[in-house]
Amino acid sequence: MLPSAAAAARSGRMAVKQLKTISSTTALAEQATTPVPPSFSKAITTPPPTRLPKATTIPSNSRSKRPIPAKAKKKRYTNSTIKRQKYFICKGNNSILIVRSFRTRSGWSPAKVPEDADFIWSQYSRKALFDLGHSRSKPRTLNHLCNNSCLVTKNGLYNSLRVYHENNGTDLWCSVPLTFHLKSGIADQERDRFVTVVAKDAKDAKDAKDIKDEPSSSSPTTPSSPSTPTTPITTPSTTPTTSVSPPKYWIVKPASATNRGVGIRVYDNADQVFELVDKYHSTQQEQIEEDNSGESGKASGATPTKATKATKATKTTNATKATNATNATKTTKETATTKKKKKKKGYREWVVQRYIHNPLLYKGRKFDIRIFVLLISKGHGKRTECYMFNDGYLRTSSTKFSLDPSKLSNQLMHLTNDGIQCKNEDKYGKHEEGNKLSYLTFSDYLTKRNSKHANVFANKILPRCAELVRESVCATQQELNRSKRSHCFELLGFDFMVDDQFKTYLIEINSNPCLEDWSCSLLRDMLPVLIDQVIAKATGTKSATASAHRLAKDDAEKDQLAQAVRRHLKTKKVFCWCSLVAVSLFLLTTTCIYIYFFAGTCQRNGVGFIRTKAV
């Protein structure tokens, strides 16, 4: 009876232990409520094998029916179910931020080459990455959409919006400033339209000047002279302080393949615009002429050598060999010098826009609004979902804004790009940390300046930005991701500007928005949350250490701050009372001790208040 009872007790303890392991695995499966990759969710929800140990399940006389050992079964189980995914992050643009986000996700490991990765993040769209193997059974996620040039280049965005508004019968210039797409050395319809607008501007400036000069022309001391030079067609008003109409400047940008404010100029003269636009064509013509002149010089120099060889055939072979050697060295030197000549830089296509002369200013300085937008290809590439990040920031300039023509070359005044502003170490971050502003700070500034503008930013500017985002995506939906590739997305940076009448304009769209967070604490709080949400929507996996945005923590932080202030005031009040009581007790004791000792010494020395005898 004793062995059977011991066996029953052991089996009972084993049954309890088995139930505990099963209940723990089920509880773990119930706790795993966050969405995870399918390959990893099976490893979490599937319970481990619950086979009993060999001593209790296998009798001593049935060795031929021994099942598979538990270790081998466990090894086969783990290898067949756990499947890790790999990511490859190209260097640049704070790539360590993306790597850190992936390190907080279970089931992901880095890949050494892009061919082995299931997720690839690169700064720019490359054809070689789209040519990698991709299928529904083994998808490969990329952070760019095919044919995104119709959206992220300046000329592609302008042409897409122009066609969209023409088809819908709406006004394009309510969404973007007056824009022209000019090509170097090509006279097309866009150039003719630009010349027409410039001529109209010159005529308006001349009429405004004549209207202003009417009272002075009636005086006899200023006769009208026919030899007075007329204003040129290509120059608007260059003196904004004396003209009635505001000055009309032009901002010229390379049409594509540039960012961070490279190549952007501001001009008040259309002749300068044409000179810059046609620079590429002129350099090409000069290069062709130089090549042609070099070839003609070589041909003219080769004919006399043949003639001399024919006329001087009677000379010795040594002389002929020497002359041939010298000619060969000369020709090689000429070819080397021609190869060393560098072509002059220039851009083939340009985008010319009307400069916004009345921008909304922050403490007298220009700013623009950066908003992050996420596009994701869904439904096997048949549809595109658009998400707008609910927070962004404002990029401010370092110098007070002015329309003085002599200061048009000051990029710190007219351009707000980080690549331009951070070059001046003395002024960068002088007014704001990293020349960045939050939405809340700017909204408070508008409210303090005018109480009527308390909700203008939240109720007028941001909704208009959302409309422009939707409009740009709808204008490019036919061309964007034309190959209908699935498992691809794109993080875009939209730049907007606002004038003093609170009219919002779309300036440009960046396919590689800056993710550097070294400049200010605002970006250090915002960008990790942004990247975490982008990767979560693109891969379907959430971070194990979910980070909350600073705006989502405002209420909790305010409560904690209020509680801390109350605790501080309470402790301060108690400390004041205690210190007051302590000081009063100290003074009381010191006076008592002083009186006691002073009275004692007076009595010993015969000093005191004693009754005096009458004189």
C-alpha positions as CSV (number, residue, x, y, z in Angstrom):
1,M,0.0,0.0,0.0
2,L,2.8,2.4,0.7
3,P,4.4,2.2,-2.8
4,S,1.0,2.7,-4.5
5,A,0.2,5.7,-2.2
6,A,3.6,7.2,-3.0
7,A,3.0,6.7,-6.7
8,A,-0.5,8.3,-6.4
9,A,1.0,11.3,-4.5
10,R,3.7,11.7,-7.2
11,S,1.1,11.5,-10.0
12,G,-1.1,14.0,-8.1
13,R,1.8,16.5,-7.7
14,M,2.7,16.0,-11.4
15,A,-0.9,16.6,-12.5
16,V,-0.9,19.8,-10.5
17,K,2.4,20.9,-12.0
18,Q,1.1,20.1,-15.5
19,L,-2.0,22.2,-14.9
20,K,0.1,25.1,-13.8
21,T,2.2,25.0,-16.9
22,I,-0.8,24.9,-19.1
23,S,-2.6,27.7,-17.2
24,S,0.6,29.8,-17.4
25,T,0.8,29.4,-21.2
26,T,-2.9,30.2,-21.6
27,A,-2.5,33.3,-19.5
28,L,0.5,34.4,-21.6
29,A,-1.6,33.9,-24.7
30,E,-4.4,36.1,-23.1
31,Q,-2.0,38.8,-22.2
32,A,-0.6,39.0,-25.8
33,T,-3.2,41.4,-27.0
34,T,-0.9,43.7,-29.0
35,P,-0.7,42.9,-32.8
36,V,2.5,41.1,-33.6
37,P,3.8,39.4,-36.8
38,P,2.0,36.2,-37.7
39,S,5.1,34.2,-37.5
40,F,5.7,35.3,-33.9
41,S,2.1,35.2,-32.8
42,K,2.1,31.4,-33.4
43,A,5.1,31.1,-31.1
44,I,3.3,33.0,-28.4
45,T,-0.1,31.5,-28.5
46,T,0.8,27.8,-29.3
47,P,1.4,26.0,-25.9
48,P,4.6,23.9,-25.5
49,P,4.3,20.1,-25.6
50,T,3.0,18.7,-22.3
51,R,4.4,15.1,-22.4
52,L,4.9,13.4,-19.1
53,P,8.4,12.4,-18.0
54,K,9.9,9.0,-19.0
55,A,9.6,7.5,-15.5
56,T,5.8,7.9,-15.3
57,T,4.8,7.3,-19.0
58,I,7.0,4.5,-20.2
59,P,6.9,1.1,-18.5
60,S,10.1,-0.8,-18.0
61,N,9.1,-3.8,-20.2
62,S,8.0,-1.7,-23.3
63,R,11.3,-0.3,-24.5
64,S,10.4,-0.9,-28.2
65,K,7.5,1.5,-28.0
66,R,9.6,4.4,-26.7
67,P,8.3,7.7,-28.2
68,I,10.4,10.5,-29.5
69,P,12.6,12.1,-26.8
70,A,11.3,15.3,-25.3
71,K,14.5,17.2,-26.3
72,A,14.2,16.3,-29.9
73,K,10.5,17.1,-30.0
74,K,11.2,20.5,-28.4
75,K,13.9,21.3,-30.9
76,R,11.8,20.3,-33.9
77,Y,8.9,22.4,-32.4
78,T,11.0,25.6,-32.0
79,N,12.6,25.3,-35.5
80,S,9.3,24.8,-37.3
81,T,7.3,27.6,-35.7
82,I,9.7,30.5,-34.9
83,K,10.4,32.7,-38.0
84,R,12.4,35.8,-37.6
85,Q,12.2,38.7,-40.0
86,K,15.2,40.9,-41.0
87,Y,15.5,44.6,-41.7
88,F,18.2,46.6,-43.6
89,I,18.5,50.3,-42.8
90,C,20.7,52.4,-45.2
91,K,22.9,54.9,-43.5
92,G,22.1,58.6,-43.3
93,N,19.4,60.9,-42.1
94,N,19.5,59.7,-38.5
95,S,19.2,56.0,-39.4
96,I,20.0,55.0,-35.9
97,L,16.5,56.2,-34.9
98,I,14.9,53.6,-37.2
99,V,17.3,50.9,-35.9
100,R,16.4,51.7,-32.3
101,S,12.7,51.4,-33.2
102,F,13.3,47.9,-34.7
103,R,15.3,46.8,-31.7
104,T,12.3,47.2,-29.5
105,R,10.3,44.9,-31.7
106,S,10.3,41.1,-31.1
107,G,11.0,38.9,-34.1
108,W,13.2,41.3,-36.0
109,S,17.0,41.1,-36.6
110,P,19.3,43.1,-38.8
111,A,20.4,41.9,-42.2
112,K,23.8,42.3,-43.7
113,V,22.7,42.9,-47.3
114,P,19.4,44.2,-48.7
115,E,18.8,40.9,-50.6
116,D,18.3,39.0,-47.3
117,A,16.0,41.7,-45.7
118,D,12.2,41.7,-45.4
119,F,12.1,45.4,-44.7
120,I,14.4,48.0,-46.4
121,W,14.7,51.7,-45.4
122,S,16.7,54.0,-47.8
123,Q,16.9,57.7,-48.1
124,Y,16.0,57.8,-51.8
125,S,14.0,55.7,-54.2
126,R,16.3,53.3,-56.1
127,K,15.4,51.1,-59.0
128,A,17.8,48.4,-57.8
129,L,15.7,48.0,-54.6
130,F,12.5,47.6,-56.5
131,D,14.1,45.0,-58.8
132,L,14.7,42.7,-55.8
133,G,12.6,39.6,-55.4
134,H,9.1,40.2,-54.1
135,S,6.0,38.0,-53.9
136,R,2.9,37.5,-51.9
137,S,4.4,34.4,-50.1
138,K,7.7,36.3,-49.3
139,P,6.9,40.0,-49.4
140,R,9.6,42.7,-49.1
141,T,8.6,46.0,-47.7
142,L,10.2,49.2,-49.0
143,N,9.8,52.8,-47.7
144,H,9.2,54.4,-51.1
145,L,6.5,54.2,-53.7
146,C,7.1,53.6,-57.4
147,N,7.1,56.7,-59.7
148,N,7.0,59.1,-56.8
149,S,8.6,61.9,-58.9
150,C,5.1,63.1,-59.8
151,L,4.7,64.1,-56.2
152,V,8.1,64.8,-54.6
153,T,9.7,66.8,-57.4
154,K,8.8,70.5,-57.9
155,N,8.1,70.2,-61.6
156,G,6.2,66.9,-61.1
157,L,4.0,68.4,-58.4
158,Y,3.3,71.5,-60.4
159,N,2.3,69.6,-63.5
160,S,0.1,67.1,-61.5
161,L,-1.7,69.9,-59.7
162,R,-2.2,71.9,-62.9
163,V,-3.8,69.0,-64.7
164,Y,-5.9,68.2,-61.7
165,H,-7.3,71.7,-61.4
166,E,-7.9,72.0,-65.1
167,N,-10.0,68.9,-65.1
168,N,-12.0,70.0,-62.0
169,G,-12.3,73.6,-63.2
170,T,-10.8,75.1,-60.0
171,D,-8.2,77.8,-59.4
172,L,-4.7,76.4,-59.0
173,W,-3.3,79.6,-57.6
174,C,-5.4,79.2,-54.4
175,S,-3.3,76.1,-53.6
176,V,0.2,77.2,-54.7
177,P,1.8,80.5,-55.6
178,L,2.0,81.6,-59.2
179,T,4.3,79.0,-60.8
180,F,6.1,78.5,-64.1
181,H,8.1,75.5,-65.3
182,L,11.0,76.8,-67.4
183,K,13.5,74.7,-69.4
184,S,17.0,75.8,-70.2
185,G,17.2,77.1,-73.8
186,I,13.7,76.0,-74.8
187,A,11.0,78.5,-75.8
188,D,7.7,76.8,-75.0
189,Q,4.3,77.8,-73.8
190,E,5.5,78.1,-70.2
191,R,8.2,80.6,-71.1
192,D,5.7,82.6,-73.2
193,R,3.3,82.7,-70.3
194,F,6.1,83.9,-68.0
195,V,7.1,86.7,-70.4
196,T,3.5,87.8,-70.6
197,V,3.1,87.9,-66.8
198,V,6.4,89.9,-66.4
199,A,5.3,92.4,-69.1
200,K,2.0,92.8,-67.2
201,D,3.8,93.4,-63.9
202,A,6.0,96.0,-65.6
203,K,3.0,97.8,-67.0
204,D,1.3,97.8,-63.6
205,A,4.4,99.2,-62.0
206,K,4.7,101.9,-64.6
207,D,1.0,102.9,-64.2
208,A,1.4,103.1,-60.4
209,K,4.4,105.3,-60.8
210,D,2.6,107.6,-63.2
211,I,-0.3,107.9,-60.8
212,K,2.0,108.9,-58.0
213,D,3.9,111.4,-60.2
214,E,0.7,113.2,-61.4
215,P,0.8,116.0,-58.7
216,S,4.5,116.7,-59.4
217,S,4.0,116.8,-63.2
218,S,1.6,119.8,-62.9
219,S,4.3,122.1,-61.6
220,P,6.1,124.2,-64.2
221,T,9.5,123.5,-62.9
222,T,9.4,119.8,-64.0
223,P,8.6,119.7,-67.7
224,S,8.0,116.4,-69.4
225,S,10.9,115.3,-71.5
226,P,10.5,112.7,-74.3
227,S,14.0,111.3,-73.6
228,T,13.0,110.0,-70.2
229,P,13.9,106.3,-70.2
230,T,11.0,103.9,-69.8
231,T,11.0,101.1,-67.3
232,P,12.2,97.8,-68.9
233,I,9.7,95.1,-69.4
234,T,11.5,92.6,-67.3
235,T,11.9,94.6,-64.2
236,P,9.1,95.1,-61.6
237,S,9.4,97.8,-59.0
238,T,12.8,97.7,-57.3
239,T,11.9,100.3,-54.6
240,P,9.1,99.0,-52.5
241,T,9.1,102.0,-50.2
242,T,8.3,104.4,-53.0
243,S,5.9,102.3,-55.1
244,V,2.1,102.0,-54.5
245,S,1.9,98.3,-55.4
246,P,4.0,95.8,-53.5
247,P,7.2,94.6,-55.1
248,K,6.9,91.4,-57.2
249,Y,9.9,89.2,-56.8
250,W,10.6,85.7,-58.1
251,I,12.0,82.7,-56.3
252,V,13.8,80.3,-58.6
253,K,14.4,76.6,-57.6
254,P,15.9,73.6,-59.4
255,A,13.0,71.5,-60.7
256,S,14.3,68.1,-59.3
257,A,17.1,66.2,-57.6
258,T,17.8,68.9,-54.9
259,N,16.9,69.5,-51.3
260,R,18.0,71.5,-48.2
261,G,17.6,74.7,-50.2
262,V,20.4,74.0,-52.7
263,G,20.3,76.2,-55.8
264,I,17.4,78.5,-54.6
265,R,17.7,82.2,-55.6
266,V,15.4,85.2,-55.1
267,Y,15.4,87.9,-57.9
268,D,13.6,91.1,-58.5
269,N,14.5,91.2,-62.2
270,A,13.3,88.7,-64.9
271,D,16.6,89.2,-66.8
272,Q,18.4,87.5,-63.9
273,V,15.9,84.7,-64.0
274,F,16.5,84.0,-67.7
275,E,20.2,84.3,-67.2
276,L,20.1,81.6,-64.5
277,V,17.7,79.4,-66.3
278,D,19.6,79.5,-69.6
279,K,23.0,78.9,-68.0
280,Y,22.8,75.2,-68.5
281,H,22.1,75.6,-72.2
282,S,24.8,78.2,-72.7
283,T,27.4,76.0,-71.0
284,Q,26.4,73.1,-73.2
285,Q,26.8,75.3,-76.3
286,E,30.2,76.5,-75.1
287,Q,31.3,72.9,-74.5
288,I,30.2,71.9,-78.0
289,E,32.0,74.8,-79.5
290,E,35.1,74.0,-77.6
291,D,35.0,70.4,-78.7
292,N,34.4,71.3,-82.3
293,S,37.3,73.9,-82.3
294,G,39.6,71.2,-80.7
295,E,38.7,68.7,-83.4
296,S,39.2,71.2,-86.2
297,G,42.6,72.2,-84.7
298,K,43.7,68.6,-84.6
299,A,42.6,68.1,-88.2
300,S,44.4,71.3,-89.4
301,G,47.5,70.2,-87.5
302,A,47.5,66.7,-89.0
303,T,47.5,67.8,-92.7
304,P,50.9,69.6,-92.7
305,T,52.4,66.6,-91.0
306,K,51.3,64.4,-93.9
307,A,52.6,66.9,-96.4
308,T,55.9,67.1,-94.7
309,K,56.1,63.3,-94.6
310,A,55.4,63.2,-98.3
311,T,57.9,66.0,-99.2
312,K,60.6,64.9,-96.9
313,A,60.6,61.2,-97.7
314,T,64.3,61.3,-98.4
315,K,65.2,61.9,-94.8
316,T,66.6,59.3,-92.5
317,T,64.4,56.9,-90.6
318,N,65.7,58.2,-87.3
319,A,64.4,61.7,-88.0
320,T,61.0,60.4,-89.0
321,K,60.7,58.3,-85.8
322,A,61.6,61.4,-83.7
323,T,59.0,63.5,-85.3
324,N,56.3,60.8,-84.9
325,A,57.2,60.5,-81.2
326,T,56.9,64.2,-80.6
327,N,53.6,64.3,-82.5
328,A,52.3,61.4,-80.4
329,T,53.2,63.1,-77.2
330,K,51.5,66.3,-78.2
331,T,48.3,64.6,-79.1
332,T,48.2,62.6,-75.9
333,K,48.8,65.8,-73.9
334,E,45.9,67.5,-75.7
335,T,43.5,64.7,-75.1
336,A,44.5,64.6,-71.4
337,T,43.9,68.3,-71.1
338,T,40.5,68.0,-72.8
339,K,39.5,65.2,-70.4
340,K,40.6,67.2,-67.4
341,K,38.3,70.1,-68.4
342,K,35.2,70.1,-66.1
343,K,31.8,71.0,-67.4
344,K,30.2,74.0,-65.8
345,K,27.5,73.3,-63.4
346,G,23.8,74.1,-64.2
347,Y,20.3,72.6,-64.1
348,R,18.3,71.7,-67.1
349,E,14.9,72.6,-65.7
350,W,13.7,75.2,-63.2
351,V,10.6,76.1,-61.3
352,V,9.9,79.9,-61.0
353,Q,7.4,81.0,-58.4
354,R,6.0,84.3,-57.3
355,Y,7.6,85.3,-54.1
356,I,5.1,85.7,-51.3
357,H,5.7,89.4,-50.4
358,N,3.3,89.4,-47.4
359,P,4.1,86.3,-45.3
360,L,2.8,85.8,-41.8
361,L,5.7,86.5,-39.5
362,Y,6.7,85.2,-36.1
363,K,8.2,88.1,-34.2
364,G,9.2,89.7,-37.5
365,R,10.8,86.6,-39.0
366,K,9.6,84.2,-41.7
367,F,8.6,80.6,-41.0
368,D,7.1,77.6,-42.8
369,I,5.1,74.6,-41.5
370,R,6.4,71.1,-41.7
371,I,3.8,68.3,-41.6
372,F,4.5,64.6,-41.9
373,V,2.3,62.5,-44.1
374,L,2.4,58.7,-44.5
375,L,1.2,56.9,-47.7
376,I,0.7,53.1,-47.6
377,S,-0.1,50.8,-50.5
378,K,-2.9,48.5,-49.6
379,G,-5.1,45.9,-51.3
380,H,-2.2,44.4,-53.3
381,G,-1.3,47.9,-54.5
382,K,-4.8,48.8,-55.8
383,R,-5.4,51.6,-53.3
384,T,-3.3,54.0,-51.3
385,E,-4.1,55.0,-47.7
386,C,-3.1,58.5,-46.5
387,Y,-2.3,59.4,-42.9
388,M,-1.5,62.8,-41.6
389,F,0.6,63.0,-38.4
390,N,-1.4,65.1,-35.9
391,D,1.7,67.1,-34.8
392,G,4.4,69.0,-36.6
393,Y,6.6,72.0,-36.1
394,L,7.4,75.4,-37.6
395,R,10.9,76.3,-39.0
396,T,11.9,79.9,-38.5
397,S,14.5,82.1,-40.1
398,S,17.3,83.7,-38.1
399,T,17.0,87.3,-39.6
400,K,14.3,89.9,-39.6
401,F,12.2,89.8,-42.8
402,S,12.6,92.7,-45.2
403,L,11.7,93.4,-48.9
404,D,14.8,95.5,-49.5
405,P,16.2,94.6,-53.0
406,S,19.7,94.8,-51.7
407,K,19.0,91.9,-49.2
408,L,17.5,89.4,-51.6
409,S,20.7,87.4,-51.5
410,N,20.5,86.9,-47.8
411,Q,19.3,83.3,-47.5
412,L,19.1,83.5,-43.7
413,M,16.2,85.9,-44.2
414,H,14.3,84.4,-47.1
415,L,14.8,80.6,-46.7
416,T,13.9,78.6,-43.7
417,N,15.5,75.3,-44.6
418,D,17.7,73.7,-41.9
419,G,20.5,73.2,-44.4
420,I,20.7,77.0,-44.9
421,Q,20.0,78.2,-41.3
422,C,22.4,75.8,-39.5
423,K,25.4,77.1,-41.6
424,N,25.4,80.3,-39.5
425,E,26.4,79.1,-36.0
426,D,26.1,82.5,-34.5
427,K,22.5,83.0,-35.4
428,Y,21.2,79.4,-35.5
429,G,19.2,78.8,-32.4
430,K,19.5,82.3,-31.1
431,H,15.8,83.0,-31.0
432,E,14.4,79.5,-30.7
433,E,16.0,76.2,-29.9
434,G,17.1,74.8,-33.2
435,N,14.9,77.4,-35.0
436,K,11.9,75.2,-34.3
437,L,8.4,76.1,-32.9
438,S,5.6,73.8,-31.7
439,Y,2.0,74.3,-32.7
440,L,1.1,75.3,-29.2
441,T,3.7,78.0,-29.0
442,F,2.7,79.5,-32.3
443,S,-1.0,79.4,-31.4
444,D,-0.3,81.2,-28.1
445,Y,1.7,83.8,-30.0
446,L,-1.2,84.5,-32.3
447,T,-3.6,84.7,-29.3
448,K,-1.4,87.2,-27.5
449,R,-1.0,89.3,-30.5
450,N,-4.7,89.5,-31.2
451,S,-7.4,87.8,-29.2
452,K,-9.5,87.4,-32.4
453,H,-6.9,85.0,-33.7
454,A,-7.1,82.6,-30.8
455,N,-8.2,79.5,-32.8
456,V,-7.0,80.5,-36.3
457,F,-4.2,78.0,-36.4
458,A,-6.3,75.0,-35.2
459,N,-9.5,75.9,-37.0
460,K,-8.3,77.5,-40.3
461,I,-4.6,76.9,-41.0
462,L,-4.3,73.2,-40.2
463,P,-7.6,72.2,-41.8
464,R,-6.5,74.0,-45.0
465,C,-3.2,72.1,-44.8
466,A,-5.2,68.8,-44.6
467,E,-7.2,69.9,-47.7
468,L,-4.0,70.6,-49.7
469,V,-2.6,67.2,-48.7
470,R,-5.7,65.4,-49.9
471,E,-5.6,67.5,-53.1
472,S,-2.0,66.6,-53.9
473,V,-2.6,62.9,-53.3
474,C,-5.7,62.9,-55.4
475,A,-3.8,64.7,-58.2
476,T,-1.2,62.0,-58.3
477,Q,-3.1,58.8,-57.6
478,Q,-3.1,57.8,-61.3
479,E,0.7,58.1,-61.7
480,L,1.8,57.2,-58.1
481,N,2.7,53.5,-57.7
482,R,1.8,52.7,-61.3
483,S,3.1,49.2,-61.1
484,K,0.6,48.5,-58.2
485,R,3.3,47.1,-56.0
486,S,2.2,46.0,-52.5
487,H,4.1,46.2,-49.3
488,C,5.5,49.7,-49.9
489,F,4.9,53.0,-48.2
490,E,6.4,56.5,-48.1
491,L,7.0,59.1,-45.4
492,L,6.6,62.6,-46.8
493,G,7.4,66.0,-45.5
494,F,4.9,68.7,-46.7
495,D,6.0,72.3,-46.4
496,F,3.4,75.1,-46.2
497,M,3.5,78.9,-46.0
498,V,0.9,81.3,-44.7
499,D,0.4,85.0,-45.7
500,D,-0.8,87.8,-43.4
501,Q,-4.4,87.1,-44.5
502,F,-4.1,83.5,-43.2
503,K,-4.1,82.0,-46.7
504,T,-2.2,78.8,-46.8
505,Y,-0.1,77.7,-49.8
506,L,1.7,74.4,-50.5
507,I,5.3,75.0,-51.3
508,E,6.9,71.6,-51.8
509,I,6.9,67.9,-50.8
510,N,10.0,66.1,-49.6
511,S,10.5,62.3,-50.1
512,N,13.4,62.3,-47.6
513,P,12.2,64.6,-44.7
514,C,14.8,65.4,-42.1
515,L,14.7,63.1,-39.2
516,E,17.7,64.5,-37.3
517,D,16.8,65.3,-33.7
518,W,20.1,66.9,-32.5
519,S,18.9,70.5,-32.9
520,C,16.1,70.7,-30.2
521,S,14.2,68.8,-27.6
522,L,11.0,69.3,-29.6
523,L,12.2,66.9,-32.3
524,R,13.7,64.5,-29.7
525,D,10.2,64.0,-28.3
526,M,8.4,64.0,-31.6
527,L,10.5,61.9,-34.0
528,P,10.8,58.7,-32.0
529,V,7.0,58.5,-31.7
530,L,6.6,59.3,-35.4
531,I,9.0,56.6,-36.5
532,D,7.4,54.1,-34.1
533,Q,4.0,54.7,-35.6
534,V,5.2,54.6,-39.2
535,I,6.9,51.2,-38.7
536,A,3.8,49.9,-36.8
537,K,1.5,50.8,-39.7
538,A,4.0,49.6,-42.3
539,T,4.8,46.2,-40.7
540,G,1.9,45.6,-38.4
541,T,4.1,45.2,-35.4
542,K,4.1,47.4,-32.3
543,S,7.0,48.2,-30.1
544,A,7.5,46.3,-26.8
545,T,8.2,49.6,-25.1
546,A,5.4,51.8,-26.6
547,S,6.3,55.5,-26.3
548,A,3.6,58.1,-25.9
549,H,3.8,61.5,-27.5
550,R,4.4,64.5,-25.5
551,L,1.0,66.0,-26.3
552,A,-0.7,62.8,-25.1
553,K,1.1,63.1,-21.8
554,D,0.1,66.7,-21.3
555,D,-2.8,66.0,-18.9
556,A,-0.9,63.5,-16.8
557,E,2.1,65.8,-16.7
558,K,-0.1,68.7,-15.6
559,D,-1.6,66.6,-12.8
560,Q,1.7,65.4,-11.7
561,L,3.0,69.0,-11.8
562,A,0.1,70.3,-9.8
563,Q,0.5,67.6,-7.2
564,A,4.2,68.3,-7.0
565,V,3.5,72.0,-6.6
566,R,0.9,71.3,-3.8
567,R,3.3,69.0,-2.0
568,H,6.0,71.6,-2.4
569,L,3.8,74.4,-1.0
570,K,2.6,72.2,1.8
571,T,6.1,71.2,2.8
572,K,7.2,74.8,2.5
573,K,4.4,76.0,4.7
574,V,5.2,73.4,7.3
575,F,8.9,74.2,7.1
576,C,8.2,77.9,7.6
577,W,6.1,77.2,10.7
578,C,8.6,74.9,12.1
579,S,11.4,77.3,11.5
580,L,9.4,80.1,13.1
581,V,8.7,78.0,16.2
582,A,12.4,77.0,16.4
583,V,13.6,80.6,16.1
584,S,11.2,81.8,18.7
585,L,12.2,79.0,21.1
586,F,15.8,79.7,20.5
587,L,15.4,83.4,21.2
588,L,13.4,82.6,24.3
589,T,16.0,80.2,25.7
590,T,18.9,82.5,24.9
591,T,17.2,85.5,26.7
592,C,16.4,83.3,29.7
593,I,20.0,82.1,29.9
594,Y,21.3,85.6,29.4
595,I,19.1,87.0,32.1
596,Y,19.9,84.2,34.5
597,F,23.7,84.6,34.1
598,F,23.6,88.3,34.0
599,A,21.5,88.6,37.2
600,G,23.9,86.2,39.0
601,T,27.0,88.1,38.1
602,C,25.4,91.4,39.1
603,Q,24.5,90.0,42.5
604,R,28.0,88.6,43.1
605,N,29.6,91.9,42.1
606,G,27.2,93.9,44.2
607,V,25.3,95.4,41.3
608,G,21.5,95.3,41.3
609,F,18.4,97.2,42.0
610,I,18.6,97.9,45.7
611,R,16.8,100.4,47.8
612,T,18.7,103.6,48.1
613,K,18.9,105.8,51.2
614,A,17.4,109.2,51.2
615,V,20.0,111.9,50.8
